[in-house]
């Protein structure tokens, strides 16, 4: 039986809250939470892959190669024995294999006019888990469980060498369209337009600037000098000044501003050929005129606005000229104040590059190298007079290795790093959040205040709360709950549709004096329409009827008299309910169909009840929340589905978040991803490098609708705790929390920490290989018999054995290798101990041992160790309102204060944690949790529509409690009544993965660095605690010379050095003569012995290596 949930009574809006959430639920049920990743990957394999290979061909005269198609199979793995098996994600994780599918390339080969068709292997493509090409696709939950897979796992990631990796979505400025702004670097503001154009595998930038001499200059990539824009227009084929002027605008005021540019251009390049020569001289100086013209044309075709085409076609060149004219007109409008500079942070000027785009970019560059390699091989074969056999010369491993390398390191083409990351598996929420992340490409070190700000157009698209603190604040964002990303529609089909709707070609309209609104398709001017409002209405109506793709959006910008039609990929859009003729199209009947399962979310879109708006189209919309029936719907175009879709997945778990100060919600969104919970249902089979599991996770009593929708209540990461606010004994000072010892003993907040250790028995050349066995005492680096005490005779530790720091889990010895000739005679035949030991400072019980084979066919052993973590002093806890603190005291139950009913709190926090932080949501949660526990019901605390305070207080009073949530309490130590009434309630608390057991560190003597002979750094290396420059300054200020010497020399890198008093050079010790020798004076030098830090001696030697002669002057010894 599901638990009852107490929800707020309907406030009397146009749509009841329950019905609104039915819509959200149908959206999540249809699309899941990571659909954007899956759709983008599917689109890449279905469409983009084929397009990329068809961009390339090889022409060697007699031999021509055309690539026609590519087939992608199902994930499989070729064993070292040669057998091919179907592989599922779990096997890939356990065996450190890449989850990939084979690609086969269809090739048309023409030799002396004869045609041959071949299919050649093209390497392996890593496959996204749960995508259309994954072996789990279409399986029922029961079948998935048989494959040891969690049916609720979202997918959307890759498995590379056994580790799960996410391709993080990148936020970028919109490409292929002019962006207008002012260049404010000089003394005067220069109006300019920038077009970042994406060619096949490369991007170029064209800048158009209006200078104070009245000339409009164009800066073309790879040409150092700027040119007047008519020169470029002429070079593209527009010879007459009149044509050039019309390509810019038919407005006489705009045309007057072109005079200075024409005058300058006519002096340098009056004809088409001279304009091309003018550009050619700047590319290849000193060549004949014909060559210069040819090179200029090739250059313009390839590098000038390559997104419009790179073929030497007059139509393409004309479209480039019109785009340049459009940008010039925009710059003039900006100069005249008719247009405002573009807002770079407006979502209409942003595009999200999803996994499909990023993989396409990567695959294109790898395939180009593959084709180049193939071309070289064909030339070589043909020059020897052989008929090439493609199957033998194709190197498919190039593509497999490069794809795998890029996905495993995150190093992408174009020098980008961190494109892929290890999937965060701390808990279910952190996984979902990681898959929905959007990262801005801006630098983290610069301020960029505007880029970090929350922009109004992000409402409903990007979460208003979830962003990290610190340097990435506002640059790393997350998708809102109902945001979707467009995949993209073919632009040519949309252009043809617009022409049918009456859009007239630009030059034709201007030559014939036809006035109207400019029509822009994806930012590119394609024509003019006489009645823009009618065009916009027609497109919208066609979309709502389902005649055209719902990915096409249209907006009319009245101020600029401009119709913007968008159909490109990467636009963030959000769904809204349509209001037409003053009536909401959604009816009660539609909601009932959704509830009965007769309709899905897609039916709402197909029937024109819901539509997706991008940021450009939303500029035309007036949206009402529709929370009251008093409003006149005829004023509005759309209704919000629900206000709390402004939040993303992580922010939805905060109850009553509208009652908290905003930074507290931001802190909680970050901490929810660090809380221990139930990350995946197959935890008993997975062997991850590290992981946590909360033993008794509970769903929160005070819940939100978003929390239930994302599946958090089935995979929770916290427990409901009885919380009291009281300054009890002062051990809760500075945000510390005091926990009831009896609650801990009953199992509260117990968790298990898993750590895995693994090794491979490698095989080496010369037939030698590692051995997994108990190392004999004769091996080098033998650890002593007690270290190997737990091993079985096969050299592997058995399950359920308690192991602790430095004890051996897998005994392994390696053959003698890699020694120099000198060392070989000394070390001949000496094997080395390479055993795997438990990490320093860790302990636990061996949970699981896996013996399998790696992808290379080596024996692979994995050992999973579990450690029970019971809450202790210093462990970090947090509520869902950003109230975090470490355990300051564990109090015996009998010492805890108790209520009249004998209830003792599980957690006590300091009342001072609340006033300055203003987390009123926590107070509301405490009384709501108290009512929930008393009535045996969950209480809904969804932002903006939770059960109000009034209702909760009435419930408490009906149950015989005070409305304020306070109770009389008695001291557990004295038995006397506490003077103040204490606020006590039930709050959901989370245990975070910052535990003191992972952080405690101390050192006496230990390992030293080889280079500087100073103690190593860091806990994992058993490092020292550094006394840095600032601490040194403090000791100098105190005059504590002896302490300073002890810290910096005696306890660090004390070294005895010999110095020649005559020349000041360092002397060296001669082992034969048993005395120090000066490098200049030899035996005759007067040599003194001094004690210095070894780092100082190293500095002197490094100065000498630079040719500097450091002379040391010694004073008389003191004392």
N, C-alpha and C positions, 0 to 999 in steps of 0.2 A: 504493500500500500504506500503510495507517495505521501509525503508529509503535507498537511494543509499549509497554505501560505496566506497570511493576512495581507490583503492589498487595500489600497486607498479606494474610497468610494469614488465613482466617476464624477469628475468636476463639471460635467455638462458641456463639454466641447463638441465640435462638429462630429468627431469620431471618438468613440469610447477608447480609453487607454488600452483596454484588453484587445480591441480590434487592431489598434496600431501595432501592438507587439506581435500580433498574429502575422502581420506583414513582415516585420523584421525576422520573425522565426522562419517564415517561408523563404526569405532571402538567404538566411544562413543555411537552411536545410538544402536549398538548391545549389548554393555556390560554395559552402564551406568557408573556411577562413583563409585559405592559401590558394584560392582558385586563380588569382592573378599569376602566380608562379607557374602553375600547371598549364594554364591556357597559353602563356607566353612560350613555354618550352614546346608544347604541342604544335603551336604555329611555326616555331623555328624548324621543327623536323618536317612538318607537312609542306610548308611553303618556302621558307627562306633558304633552306639547304639547297633545294633544286635551283632557285634563282641564282644563288652564289656560284654554283658550279657552271651554270650556263653563261656567266659573265666571261669565262676564260675559254681560250682555244689556242691551238698551236699551229703555226703556219710556217713550214720550212721549205716551201716551194713544191717539191715532189711529194712531200709527206704533209698531210694535214690531219689534225686531231680535233674532234668536237666532242664535248662532254654533254650528254643528252639528259641523263637522269641519275638519281641516286636512290638506292633502296636501303632502308634501315630495318634490321631484323629484330628479334626479341633478345633480351639479355641472355648471354650464355658465357661459358668459360671453357677455355681449351686447357685441359690438364697437360702437365709436362709429358705425359705418355702419348699425347696426341688425340685423346678421346675428348669430344665436345659434349658438355652437359648443360642443360638449362639451369640457370642459377637464380636464386631468390635473394632478397636483400639480407636476410639473416646470415646466410652462408657467407656472403661477401663481407659482412661485419666481422664474423668470427675468424675467417681465414685471411683477413687483411688483403682482400681482392678488390679490384675496381668493378663496380656494377655497371657493365657496359654491353652494348649490342654491336654486332658487326655491320659495317656499311659496305655496300657494293656499288661500284660506279659503272654506269653504262657508257661505253665509249664508241664513237664512230671514227674509224681510221681510214683515211684515203691515201693509197699509195699509187702514184702515177694514174690517178683517176679511178682506180678500182676501190670499191667500198667494202670495208670489213666491219662487223659489229662484234664488240667484245664486252664481257663483263669482268671487271677486275676488282679485287678486294681493296678497300679504301681505309682500312684500320677500324678501330673501335670507337664508338661514340658513347661517353658516359650518359647513362639514362637516369632521368629524375624519378625518384621513388613516387609511385602512385600516378605517374603520367600515363598517357595512352599507350606508351611503348613498354611500360613496366609489366613484369609478369604477374604482379598482384592486381592489375587493372581488371575490374569486372568480377573479382572473386567475392563470394559472400563472406560475412564475418567468420562463420564457422570454418570455412576453407582457409581463411587467413590464419586463424589460430593454429591450424595443422601445420602451417609453414612457420610457426613460432613468431608470428607478427601481431602487433597490437592493432586490433581493428580500428581503434580511435586515433591512431597515429595520423597526423595531418599529411605527411609526405611533403613534397616541394623541395627536397634536398637531394644531393648526390652522395654516392658512397665511393670515395676514392681511397684506394689502399686500406680499406676497412674503416676509415673515419668519415663521419657525416659532415658534409660541407654545404653551406648555403651560399648562393650567389645573391649578394645584397643589392637591392634595387638602387640605382643611382639617379639623383635629381640633377638635371642639367638645364641650361638655357635652351629655349626652343631654337632648333636649327632651321636653316633654309628660309628664314624670313627676316626682313629688315627690323632692327631694334634701334629706335631713335633716342639720342640723349645729347648732353653737352659735354665737350671735352674741357674740363676746368683746370688742366695742368698748367697752362700758360697764364699770361696776364689777362687775356680776354677769353670769354666763353665761346668756344667754337661749336656750332651745331653740327652734329654728325649722325650718320647711319652706319650700322655694322651689320653685315650679313655673314653669319658663319654657315658655310655651305658644306654639306656632307657628300663627298664623292664616293665612288666604289672603293672603300678601304682607307680613305684619307679625308681630312677636313681642311678647308682653306677659309681665310677670312678676307672679305673685301670691305674697305672703309671708304665712305664718301663724306667729305668735309666741305663746309662753306666758309671760305677764308675771308678776312676783312677786306681784301682787294676785290671782293665780289665774285671771284672765280670759284667754281665748285670742282674740287680735285677728287680723283679716285686713286686709292692706294691698292694695288693688286698684289697678291702674294708672290714672294720671291723676286719682285722687281723693287729695287731700293728707292727709286724716285717716284714721286706722285705725278699724275698726269691730269690735264683738264678732261672732264668727263666726255665732251664731244669727240675727242680723239678715240676713246675706247668704243663709243657708239659707231663711229665711222668704220673702225677696224672690224666691227661685227656686221657691217654691210649696209648701214643707214647712211647714204651719202649726202642727201640734201639736209640743210639746216632745218627746213620746215618739218621733215620727217622726224628729226631728232627732237625738235621742240614738241611735236605732237606725242612722241613716245613718252615725254615727261608729263605734259599736261595740256589741256585745251583752255586753261584759265589764263587770261591775258596778263594778269598781275604776276603770276608765277613765271610766264614766259619772259616778261621784262627782266626778271632776275637772272636770266640765262645769258644776257648780252655779253657781259664781261668774259664769260667762259667761251662763247663763240668767237669773240675777237681774238682771244689768246690761241684758240685751237686752229683758227684759219691761218695764223702765221706759221704754225709748226707742221700742220697736216691738213691741207685743204681737200685732198682726195682720199678715197678708200685705201689705195695702195700706199700712199704716203703715211697714212695713219698706221697701217700695219708695219711699214718700215720703221716708223718712229718707235713703235713698241719693240720691234725686232732688234733695233740697235741697242736697246737696254737689256736684251737677253744674250745675243751673240754679237759682240763687237768685232769688226774686222773681217766679217764674211761678206761674200757678194750679196747684192740687193735681193736677188731671187731667194737665196737661202734664208736671208733675214725675214722676208715676208712669210716664207713657208714655216719657219720656226715660230713666228708670232702667232700664226693661225693655229698651229699645233698646240701652242701654249694656251691660247684663249680657250680652245676646245677642252683641254684637259683640266686646267687649273682655275679658270674664271667661272664661278658659279656652277661647279660640276654636277650639282643635284638636278639641274635642268637637262642634263645630257652631256656626253663627252664625244659624240660622233660629229664628224665634219659636215654637218647638215645645215642648210640655210634657215630652216624652220627653228632649229635649236638655237642658232645664233640670234635670230630675231627675238625669241622668248627671253634670251639673256639680256638683250638690249632693252626690252620692255621692263624687265625686273630692275635693271639699273636706272631706267627713267623713273620708275615708281619710287625708288629710294631717293633719287635727286629731288623729286617733287616733295617727298616727306621732309627732307632736310630744309627746303625752302619754307614749307608750312611751319616747321619748328622755329625757323629764324623769324618769321613774321608773327609768331605767337598764335597761329591758328590751331596748332596742335601742341599738346603737352608732352614733355619727355616721357618715354615709356617707363613704367614701373617694373624693374627687373624681378621684383619679388611677387608680382601678380601671378596667380597660377596659370593665367592664359599664356604667359611667357615662359612657362616651365614645362619640361617634359620629364617623365620618369622612365629611365631606361631599365627595362626588366631583363630577366635572365635571357630571354630570346634574342634581344638586341645585342646584349653583351656577348653571347655565344656566337652570334652571326659575325660580329666584328672580329672575334678571335679566329673563327673558322676561316673567314675570308683571307686573313693574313697567312694562316698556316697552309691553306690550299694554294695560295699564290706561290709559296716556297716549293710546295709539292709539284706544281706545274712547271716551275723553273727547273727543278731537278729532272723531271721527265723530259723536258725539252733538251737538256744537256745530254741525257742518256741516248735519246733518239738520234741526235746529231752524231754522237760518237759511233753508234751502231751503223748508221747509214753511211758515214764516211768510210767505214771498213767494207762497205758493199753488202752488208747483211740486211735481210728483211727483218725489221724489229718484231719481236714477240713481246707484246705489252705486258703479259702476265709475269714475265721474268724480270722486266726492268722497273716495274712499279714498286716504289718503296712505301708500303702502307704504314710501316711502323713510325714514319715521320709524324703522321697525323695523330696516331694513338698516343705517342709519347708526349707530343707538345700539348695536346688537349689535357692529358692527365696532369702534366706538370703545371699548366696554368691553373687548373682547378684545385690542385693540392697546395699550391703556394699563394694563390691570389694575385700573382704578378701577371698583369694583362698587357695586351699590346698598347702602345702609346705611353708606356712607362707608368701606368696606373698600378698601385699596390693596394692590397687589402680588399680586392673585389670579392673574393670568397673568404668566408670565415668558418671556424669550427662551430657546428650547431650547438647552441646553449641548451643543455639537457638538465639544468638544475631542477626544474619542475615543468609541468605542462604549460603553464602560462608563459614561461620564459622561452619555450620552444615556439609557441604561436607568435609571440611578440617579435622574435628574431626573424621569422619568416615574413613578417609584415613591415620590416624596417625599411626606411628610405634615407639614404645618406647623400648629403650635399657635397659637391666636389670642391667647395671653397676651402681655403687653407684654415687650419685650426688655430694658427698662432696669431693671425691678425684679428682686429676687433670685429669688422663686418657687422655693426650693430643692426643695420636694417635687415640684413639677410637672416639674422637670428630671431628677429621679432616675429610674433604671431601676426600673420596677415589676415585681414577679413576674408579673403577668398579661400583660406584654408578651412573654413567652417565646413564640417561634414566630409572633408576630404582627408585632412591630416589631423591626428589627435591633438587637442588643444592642451593636453596635460603631459603626455608621455614624451619626455626628452631628458637626456642626461644632465647632471650638474657639471659645472667646470668648463673645460675648453671646448667640448663638443656641444655645448648648450645651444639649442635652436638649429644646429646643423644636422644632427641626427634626429630624424622624426619617425613617426609610425603612422600607418594608415588608420583612418577612422573606421568604425565598424562596418558601414555600408558603402565605403568608397570602392570604386572599381577603376581599372586602368584599361584604356582602349588598346586593342591589338593593331588596328589600322585597316582601312578599306582602300582598294586600288584607286589611285587619284584620277587616272584617265577615265574610268567609268563615271566618276562623280562629275568630272568636267563635261563629259558628253551629256549627262543628265541636265546640267545647268544650261548648256547651249539650247537644249530642247525647251527649257523653261523661259527662253527669251533673253539670255545673256548674249550681248553682241560683242564681237572682238574689239579690243581696245582701239587699235589704229583705225579700223573701219568706222567705229562710232565717232571718233574725233574728227576724221576726215569729212564725214557727212554731217557734222555738227549736232549729233544726237547727244542730248544731255541726260544725265541720270546718276545713279549711285555707282561707285566703283565696287566690283565684286571681287573679293579676295578668296582664293582657295588655298588653305594652309599658309596664309600670309603672302601668297603670290597673286599679283593682279592678273586676272584672266579676261576681264571684260567689263561692260557697263550694262546696267538694267534701268529701264525707265521708271519702274514702279517698285522700289526696293521693299516696301512694306508687303506688297502682294507676293513678291518672290519668297520672302521669309515665311509668310503664312502658308504658302503652297508647300514649301519644303517641310515645315513642321507637320502639316496635315498628312503629307505623304508618309512621313516617318511614323506618325501615330497610327495610320492605317496599316502599316507594315509593308508598304510598297517599296520602301528603300531601307537600307541598313540603319539600325538604331544607333550605330556608332557615328552617324553624321550629325553634327551640331551646327546651328546657324545663329548668328547674332547680328543685329543692326545697330551700328554706332551712329546715332543721329548727328552728333556734333561734327563728325568727320564725313558724314553722308557715305558710309562704307558698310557693305554687307560682308561679314566674315563667315565663310563656310570652312569648317574643320573636319577632316576625316583621317588625320594621321594617327599613328600609334603613340602611346605614352602619355595621353592626356588623362589627368585624374578627374573622374566624374562622380556625381552623386545622384541617387534616385530621388525624385519628388513626385507627389500626387498632382495630377493635372486638374486645374479648374478651367472649365470652358463655359462661356456665356453665364458666368455667375453661379455655376453649379459644379459641385465636386463630382468627378466621373466615378469615383469609387462608391459602391453601394453596399449595404448590409449583405446582399445576396452574394457578392463577390467574396466577402470575408467568409461566409458559410461554405462556399465552394473550396476555399483554401483549407478550411478546418476539416472538411470531409475528405480532402485529398484528391478532389476532382480536378482542381487547378493547381498549378505550381506558380512560382514567381514569374517565370517566363510568359505565362498566359496573361499576367497583368500588363507586361510590356507590349506583347503582341496586340492586345485589345485596346491599347492607347489609354490605359488607366494610370500607368506610371511611366515616367520617362527619365532618362539620364541627362543631366545638364553638365556641360563643361564650364569653365570660368568665363569664357566669352559669351556664351548664351545666357549665363546667369545674370549678366549685366542688363539683359532685357526683362528679367523676371522680377516679380514682386511676390515674395513668399510670406505666407502667414503661418503661424504655428497652429492656429485654429483651436486654441484652448478654451474659447468661449463662443457662444452662438450670437453674441451681440454684433459681431463684425459683419460688414457688407462684403460678401465674397466677390461681387462684380469688380471690385477694385484690384483684385489679386489674380495672378496667373497660376500660382502653384501653392500647395500646402506641404508643410514639413511632415515627414512621416512620424518622427518623434524627436523631441529636442536633444535627447541624450545621445543621438548618433554623432554629435560633435566629438564624442570620446572614442578612443581606440579600445582594443581588447584589454590591456592591462588596467586602464583607468576605470573600466566598468566594474572592477571588483570593490571599489571604494563605496561604502554605504554613506548616504547623506553627504556626498562630496560637495554639494553646493553650499554647505554650512561651514566648510573649512577655508582657511586662508590658502590662496593658490599654491605657494611654494610647498606646503605640506602635502598637497596632492601629488606634486611632482616628485617629492621624496618617496612617497609610497609607491608610485608607479615603478620607480627604480628598485625599491626593496622587495616588491612582490616577486620580482624576477630572481631574487636571491634567497627566497624562502624555501625550506626543505619540504617536500611533499611526496607525491606519488607520480613520478615523471612518465612512466610507461608501464603497461601491464605485463610485459615480458621481461621484467628485470631479473628473473631467475635464470634466464637463458643468455642474456646479453653479458658480454665481458667488456665493459667500457674502461678506459684508463682510470677514470675516477667517477664516483657518483654517490648520491645521498638518497636515503629513503626514510621518510618519517613513518614510525611504526603504527601510530593510531591516528591517521589524518581524519578530521571531521569536516563536514560541510558547515559553513557558517549559519548560525541561527538567524542573524540579520543579513538578508541576502539582497541582491539586486537582480532585475530581470536580465540585464546584460551578462551577469555572472553565470546565471543558469544557462543562457543561450550558448556561450562559448564552451560550455562543458566543464566549467571549473568545479561544480559541485560533485561531478563524478571523479575528478582528479584533484582534490583539494590539497592545500599546503599550509595547514595551520590547525589550531584547536580552539574551542570555545573555553575561555577561562573566566572564573569569577574574579572581578577586579575591584579593589578598594582604593580610594584616593585618600591617603593619610600619611602624615609625616611621622612615621613610626620608627623610632630609634635612630633616624638620620642616615641609615645605610642606603636610602634611595636618593641620596644627594646627586646632583649633576646627572639627572636622567637615569640613574641606575634603577633596576627593578629588584624587588625582593620576592622570592618564590617560596611557596609552601613546600617543605621537605616531604610531607606525606603525599602531596600531589605528584612529586617526582617519583617517589617510590611506587606509586600506583601506575606509573608508566607515562606520565604526562611529558610531552616533548622529547621522548626518547627517539633517537634516530640511529640508523646504521650508515656507516661510511664505508664505501667499497673502493678498494684500490686494486688495479690489475698490474701484474708484472708479466713480461713476455720475453722470449728469446727464440732465436732460430739456430738450428745446427747447420751452419753454412758448409758448403763444399767448396774447396779451393782448387786451383790448377795443381797439377802434379798428383792428383788423386787423393789429396789429404782432405780431412773434414773434421769439424768439431765433434766432440763426443759428449753426450748427456749421461753423466755417471757421477758417482761420488769421487771427488778428486783424491788421488793418492797423495801421501805426504811428500812425495818427491817433486811435485810440480812447483813452479815458481809462484810466489804470492799465496802460498797455502795459508789458510786462515785459522788453523787449529781444529782438532777433532770436534770440540763442542759446537762449533759453528755449523757443522754438517749433521748434527745429532738427529734432526727431524726427517732426514731424507730416507726414502725407501731404497731398496737395492738398485732400482732403475735410475736413481739420482734425482727423483722428483718428489716433492713433499706430498703426503696423502691429505685428503680433505679432513676437516674438523680437528686439525692440530693447531694448538696455540703457538704463534710465532711472534717474536719481538725483534726490535731494532738490530740490524747487522747479521741476523741469522739467515742461513742460505735456504732459498725456496727451490731453486733449480741448480743442480750441480753441473758445471759445464767446463770442459777443458779444451783449449785451442792448440793446434800444432805450432811448432816453432816456425815463424815466418817474418818477413819484413826486417830482418836484421842485416846490418852492414857486414862486409867481409871480415872486419876485425872482430865484431861481436860474435860472428857465426861460430868461430872456433871455440869461443868460451861457452856459448849457449847451445851448442849443437845437441839436438835431441831433447832439449828441455821444454816440456809442455807448460802452458800458462793457465792459471786458474781464472776463468772468466765467468764465475758463478753469479747468479742473480740473487741479491740479498734484499731483505726488507729495508725500506728507507729508514734513515736515521730518525729517531724520535717517534716512529710509528710502531704499532703492534696490532694484533688481531688474530682471527681464526681463519684458517684456509677454508674458503667457502666452496670453491669449485676448481677443478683442474681440467683443462682442455688440451688434448694432444691431437694435432691435425697436421695438414700439409699446407705450406704457403704457396703463393702463385708460382714461385720458381721451382717448386717440388722439394723444398727443404723441409725438414721436420720442424714444426712450430709448436711451442708449448706456451700456454697461457695459464696463469694462476691468479685467481681472484681471492683477495683477502678481505674479510669483513671485520669491522670494529664497532662495537656497541658504544654509542656516544650518549651518555646520561648528562643532562644539563648540569653545569658546574659554574663556579664563580668565573666571570669573564666572558661567558657565552652571550651572544647578541640576540635580542628579541625585539619585535616591533609589532605595534597594532596596525590596523589598515589606514591610519591617518598620519603616517610619517612620524609617529612618536616612537623613536627607537632608543634602546638603552641596553647596557650590559647588566648581567646579574651581579648585584652588589652584596647580596647575602641570601643564603638558603636558611630559612627560619623553620625550626621544628614546629609542627602543627600546634602543640600545646602552648607555645609562646605567642602564637598568632592571635590578633584580636578576633572576637567572634560576635555574631549578632544574637538577638534574643532567641532566634530559632536554632542557634548552635552552628550556623554556617560560618566557616572560616574562608577567607579569600584564597585563591590560588596565587594571585599576583598582587603585590602592593606597589603602586607608583606614587611619586611625589606630587601633591596638588599643584606645586609651582610649575609643573610641566605644561599646564593648560592656559593660564591667563595670557601670557605674552605670545603664545603660538596660535591662539584662537582656533583650536581644533574642536569646534562645537559639535562637529559630526561624531566625535568619539563619545561625548556625553550623551548624545541622542542614541548612539548605538548601545551604550551601556544600559539605558533604561528600556530600550526596545528589546535587547537581549534578555533582560530580566523578565519582561512580560512574556517573551517567547518561551522561556524556560517554564514559567508558571502555567501557561495555557497549553503547552505542547504543540505550538504552531510556529512556523517560520514567519518572519515579518519582513515585508518588502520595503527596502530603503533605496529604491532606484532614484538617482538624481532627478530633481524637479517634480517627482510624483510619488515620493515615499509616503508611508503611513505617517500622518502628522503627529507632532508632539502631543497635541491635545488628546488624540485617541489613545496614545500609549499611556498617558497619565491617568485617563479614565480606567484603563485596564488594570493598572497597578492598584488604584483605589478600590476597584471591585474585588481584587484579590486580597484586600486587607493590608496593603502596603501604602506607604506615604507617596503622594504624587511626585515629590521632588526626587525620589530615588535614594534619599538618605535614610539611614537607620541608626538606631541606638546600638553602640557596640561596647564590648567589655574587654578590658586588657587581659590577655592570656597569661601574663606574668603575675599581675597583682590581683586579678579577679574583680577589680573595681570598674565602675562604669566610666567610659571615656567622656570627657566634658562635652566635646563637640559631637554633633551627629555626623556620621561618616557616609559619604556617597559610595554606594556599592552596586555593581551591576555585572552583566555578562558581556565580555568583549572578545572578539576573535583575535587571537595572537598568533604571530608567525615566528618560527625559529629560523634565523638566518644562517647562511653557511660560514659566517665568520665565527669560528669557534676557537677558544683559547688553546685547545690541544694542537691546533695547526699553527699557532703563532708563538708559543712559549719558546724561549731561546736563551741559552747562556753558554759561556765558554771559559775554560781556564787556559790550558795550552792546547794547541791543535795544529791543523795543516797550515802551511805557509805557501805564498805564491812563489814560483820559481824565479821570476824576473826580479822582483823587488825585495824578496825575503820578508815581506810584511804579511800579517795574518790575512787569510782569504776573506771574502765578503759574502754575506748572505747566510740565511738559516740552513738552506739545503747543503751548503758546502762547509757547515760547521764553522762559520766565520766569526770574526771578532766584532766588537762594538766600536766603531771608529770614533776617535776624538778628532773632529774636523777642525777646519780653519777658525770657525766662530768660537768653538769651545777653547781652542788655543788662545784666542784673543782674551777670553775671560780670565784664563789662568795667568796670562801676562799682566792683565790689569790688576789682578790680586797680588802679583809679585811672587807667585808660588813656583819658584824656579825649580826646586827639587822635584816637585810633583810633575812639572812639565817635562823635565828630563826623563823621569821614570816612565811616563806615558808614551813619549815620542821616541825614546831610544831603548831603554831597558826592556820594556814590555812589547816592543815592536820589532825593530830590525837593527839591533846593536851589532856593530861590526868593528873589528880591530884592523886599522889601516896603517901602513908604513909610509912616511913622508920624508923626502930628502930635504934637509934644512937649507942646503946650498941653492938648489934650483926650484924648490917648491913643487916638484913633480911627485906623483904617487910612485912609491917603490914597489917592487914585486919580490915575492919570496922564492929564493932558489933552494930547491929541495936537496940538491946534491951538496951544496956548501952549507946548508942549514942556516942561512942568514939572508936578510933582505938585500936586494940589489937595486941601485938607482938606474933608471933607463938612460940617464945622461952621464953621471959621474961613475957608474959601475960600482966597484967595491970601495972607491975612495970617498963616497958621499957620507955626510953625517946624517944618519937615518934615525928618525924619532917614531915612536909608536903612539898613535892617537885613536880614540874611540869616537866613531861617527855613526850616524844612521847609514845603513847599506844603500838607501835611496840616494844619499848624497854622493857616495862613491860611484854609483851608477851615472849620476848627472855629470860628474867630472869626466868619466869615460866617454859619455855621449858627446860632450863638448870637444874632447880630444879627437873623436872620430870626425867632427866637423872641421878640424884643422885649427881649433882654438886652443891656446896654451894656458890653462888655468894654473896660476902659481899660488900655492898655499903658503901663507906666512905664519909661522908658529911663534907664539909668545912663550915666555918662561912658564913652566908648570906651576899652578897655584897650589899652595899648601904643602 
